[in-house]
Amino acid sequence: MRPIRLIFGAVLLVILSLQGLALPVFEPRTDQRDTTLINQFLGLFETQEGADIPEAQRSKRKQVDELLKALSQRDGKLQFNGVATASVQVEPRSDANYQGVGSFDIFAFTSFGPHTILFFDLEAVGGDGPDQLIPNRSVLNADAGSSQSAEGIDHLVVLEAWAEFRALKDILTVNLGKIDVTNYFDNNLHANDETSQFLSGAFVNSTALPAPPNSPGIRLRSSFLNRFYLQVGLNRLDNSGNDLMRHHFKIAETGFMLFPGSKWEANFRIYGYEHPAAGNSQGFGFSADELIAGTFTIFGRYAKNESKLAEWYGVERAWSAGIGFKQLVLNREFNVGLAYGDTKLTGDDQHERLAELYISNQFNQWVYLSPHLQWLETAGPQQDEHLLLGLRINFSY
């Protein structure tokens, strides 16, 4: 039954994506009726100048990087930008429970000269996604996690707030403040953003990486010849701001790039970390991605924890790999991603397996729509299978 269900789901995704690409553009009628709403709707599908914005500029994380690069020419001016997403996921069955998630981020930033940047990320999220119904470690929607209070009041959360300092012609970079350590470590060019790439958390960061939540910390990076780098990070285990000089999650990473800026760019990274909550037990991992002829991509991750850290965190090791395709179709960006991951939980023969296929279609320079197909096999003696269909819409503003 598993292959039949997967084939059926894949065919359904292709049909949905082709419908998005083949939407006809109708000429509005010229009679006396008010066609404002019709014109506004049809305007979503009009290709305008600049519509082929590359994925790196609409991805939540890559968009931040692109924005920060342009700040040196806008000293002292507070700028705003952001990303909003909405998704729905369902496990098809007679008593299907549709899970919706909506989120938006407001990026506020300014610069004080060419070497100093101040950045804030304000986020609000509604919905906890299917992970509240299907216990797992792989995370079926990494964008979920409601910021609503117990009283039902929506809260705007300061997700990040940090200053960046650069010196020695950008050879040395320092980030200081409330930071997200996964923004800098365990990166992957093609599987690192839940708002524009894979929904599954296992394809955003390794499920074996015990990174703390966003908290006070520091990141130092040194780069050489625009190809090699070395960076280290320290993060508090919580966001309390108490006793900042103790109880740090420590991580270090080095990497290099081949053929930068070409259609064959390749990135390789290796990192190690230490967690104080597990008696300073350690782990390591690596990440790689390769662009092929500017159109195809391959990528992969692996991470492993020492026995004491694995016992505390619940994950011994994890790996994932995938392929991608990106092309302009009818002057609109068209992306396909397929990935598979295996997470070895602590215990005997406790493997959790996850696969995801997504097809992303561009409507205009702001709006992207992507259907998703996910397959999950949970760990344990029964190894229950779950097949989920999803649909996500992404706005960049």
ChimeraX attribute file (.defattr): number of C-alpha atoms within 10 A of each C-alpha:
attribute: neighborCount
match mode: 1-to-1
recipient: residues
	/A:1	5
	/A:2	11
	/A:3	8
	/A:4	9
	/A:5	12
	/A:6	15
	/A:7	11
	/A:8	11
	/A:9	20
	/A:10	18
	/A:11	12
	/A:12	15
	/A:13	22
	/A:14	14
	/A:15	12
	/A:16	16
	/A:17	19
	/A:18	12
	/A:19	12
	/A:20	17
	/A:21	17
	/A:22	9
	/A:23	11
	/A:24	10
	/A:25	10
	/A:26	9
	/A:27	8
	/A:28	11
	/A:29	10
	/A:30	8
	/A:31	7
	/A:32	6
	/A:33	7
	/A:34	10
	/A:35	13
	/A:36	9
	/A:37	9
	/A:38	12
	/A:39	13
	/A:40	10
	/A:41	11
	/A:42	15
	/A:43	14
	/A:44	13
	/A:45	19
	/A:46	13
	/A:47	16
	/A:48	11
	/A:49	9
	/A:50	9
	/A:51	17
	/A:52	16
	/A:53	15
	/A:54	13
	/A:55	17
	/A:56	16
	/A:57	15
	/A:58	24
	/A:59	22
	/A:60	22
	/A:61	18
	/A:62	17
	/A:63	18
	/A:64	20
	/A:65	13
	/A:66	14
	/A:67	15
	/A:68	17
	/A:69	11
	/A:70	11
	/A:71	23
	/A:72	16
	/A:73	12
	/A:74	14
	/A:75	14
	/A:76	15
	/A:77	12
	/A:78	13
	/A:79	14
	/A:80	14
	/A:81	15
	/A:82	19
	/A:83	23
	/A:84	20
	/A:85	22
	/A:86	20
	/A:87	25
	/A:88	20
	/A:89	23
	/A:90	18
	/A:91	18
	/A:92	13
	/A:93	8
	/A:94	6
	/A:95	7
	/A:96	9
	/A:97	13
	/A:98	14
	/A:99	18
	/A:100	19
	/A:101	21
	/A:102	21
	/A:103	21
	/A:104	21
	/A:105	23
	/A:106	19
	/A:107	20
	/A:108	16
	/A:109	23
	/A:110	21
	/A:111	23
	/A:112	16
	/A:113	13
	/A:114	17
	/A:115	16
	/A:116	19
	/A:117	22
	/A:118	21
	/A:119	19
	/A:120	20
	/A:121	20
	/A:122	16
	/A:123	20
	/A:124	20
	/A:125	23
	/A:126	19
	/A:127	19
	/A:128	19
	/A:129	25
	/A:130	22
	/A:131	17
	/A:132	14
	/A:133	10
	/A:134	14
	/A:135	12
	/A:136	15
	/A:137	20
	/A:138	25
	/A:139	23
	/A:140	27
	/A:141	23
	/A:142	21
	/A:143	25
	/A:144	25
	/A:145	18
	/A:146	17
	/A:147	19
	/A:148	16
	/A:149	9
	/A:150	7
	/A:151	6
	/A:152	8
	/A:153	9
	/A:154	14
	/A:155	14
	/A:156	15
	/A:157	14
	/A:158	15
	/A:159	18
	/A:160	18
	/A:161	21
	/A:162	20
	/A:163	19
	/A:164	19
	/A:165	17
	/A:166	18
	/A:167	13
	/A:168	9
	/A:169	8
	/A:170	15
	/A:171	14
	/A:172	17
	/A:173	19
	/A:174	20
	/A:175	21
	/A:176	18
	/A:177	19
	/A:178	23
	/A:179	27
	/A:180	22
	/A:181	22
	/A:182	17
	/A:183	13
	/A:184	16
	/A:185	25
	/A:186	24
	/A:187	22
	/A:188	23
	/A:189	18
	/A:190	25
	/A:191	29
	/A:192	26
	/A:193	24
	/A:194	21
	/A:195	25
	/A:196	26
	/A:197	22
	/A:198	28
	/A:199	29
	/A:200	24
	/A:201	21
	/A:202	31
	/A:203	32
	/A:204	21
	/A:205	27
	/A:206	29
	/A:207	28
	/A:208	28
	/A:209	24
	/A:210	19
	/A:211	21
	/A:212	17
	/A:213	17
	/A:214	21
	/A:215	22
	/A:216	24
	/A:217	25
	/A:218	21
	/A:219	22
	/A:220	18
	/A:221	20
	/A:222	18
	/A:223	17
	/A:224	12
	/A:225	8
	/A:226	10
	/A:227	13
	/A:228	16
	/A:229	18
	/A:230	17
	/A:231	20
	/A:232	20
	/A:233	23
	/A:234	23
	/A:235	28
	/A:236	26
	/A:237	22
	/A:238	16
	/A:239	15
	/A:240	10
	/A:241	13
	/A:242	10
	/A:243	8
	/A:244	15
	/A:245	11
	/A:246	11
	/A:247	16
	/A:248	21
	/A:249	22
	/A:250	20
	/A:251	22
	/A:252	19
	/A:253	21
	/A:254	19
	/A:255	18
	/A:256	19
	/A:257	18
	/A:258	14
	/A:259	12
	/A:260	13
	/A:261	9
	/A:262	12
	/A:263	14
	/A:264	16
	/A:265	17
	/A:266	21
	/A:267	21
	/A:268	19
	/A:269	22
	/A:270	19
	/A:271	20
	/A:272	21
	/A:273	22
	/A:274	23
	/A:275	22
	/A:276	16
	/A:277	14
	/A:278	16
	/A:279	11
	/A:280	16
	/A:281	17
	/A:282	20
	/A:283	23
	/A:284	20
	/A:285	22
	/A:286	23
	/A:287	25
	/A:288	23
	/A:289	24
	/A:290	23
	/A:291	22
	/A:292	16
	/A:293	11
	/A:294	14
	/A:295	14
	/A:296	18
	/A:297	22
	/A:298	21
	/A:299	22
	/A:300	23
	/A:301	26
	/A:302	24
	/A:303	25
	/A:304	23
	/A:305	25
	/A:306	16
	/A:307	17
	/A:308	15
	/A:309	25
	/A:310	23
	/A:311	15
	/A:312	16
	/A:313	18
	/A:314	18
	/A:315	26
	/A:316	26
	/A:317	24
	/A:318	25
	/A:319	23
	/A:320	24
	/A:321	20
	/A:322	21
	/A:323	20
	/A:324	21
	/A:325	17
	/A:326	18
	/A:327	14
	/A:328	14
	/A:329	12
	/A:330	11
	/A:331	13
	/A:332	20
	/A:333	22
	/A:334	22
	/A:335	22
	/A:336	19
	/A:337	22
	/A:338	19
	/A:339	23
	/A:340	20
	/A:341	23
	/A:342	20
	/A:343	26
	/A:344	23
	/A:345	23
	/A:346	18
	/A:347	13
	/A:348	8
	/A:349	11
	/A:350	16
	/A:351	20
	/A:352	21
	/A:353	23
	/A:354	23
	/A:355	21
	/A:356	24
	/A:357	24
	/A:358	26
	/A:359	25
	/A:360	24
	/A:361	25
	/A:362	27
	/A:363	21
	/A:364	22
	/A:365	23
	/A:366	15
	/A:367	19
	/A:368	21
	/A:369	20
	/A:370	26
	/A:371	23
	/A:372	26
	/A:373	23
	/A:374	26
	/A:375	22
	/A:376	23
	/A:377	18
	/A:378	22
	/A:379	20
	/A:380	14
	/A:381	8
	/A:382	8
	/A:383	14
	/A:384	12
	/A:385	13
	/A:386	15
	/A:387	19
	/A:388	17
	/A:389	21
	/A:390	21
	/A:391	21
	/A:392	22
	/A:393	20
	/A:394	22
	/A:395	20
	/A:396	19
	/A:397	13
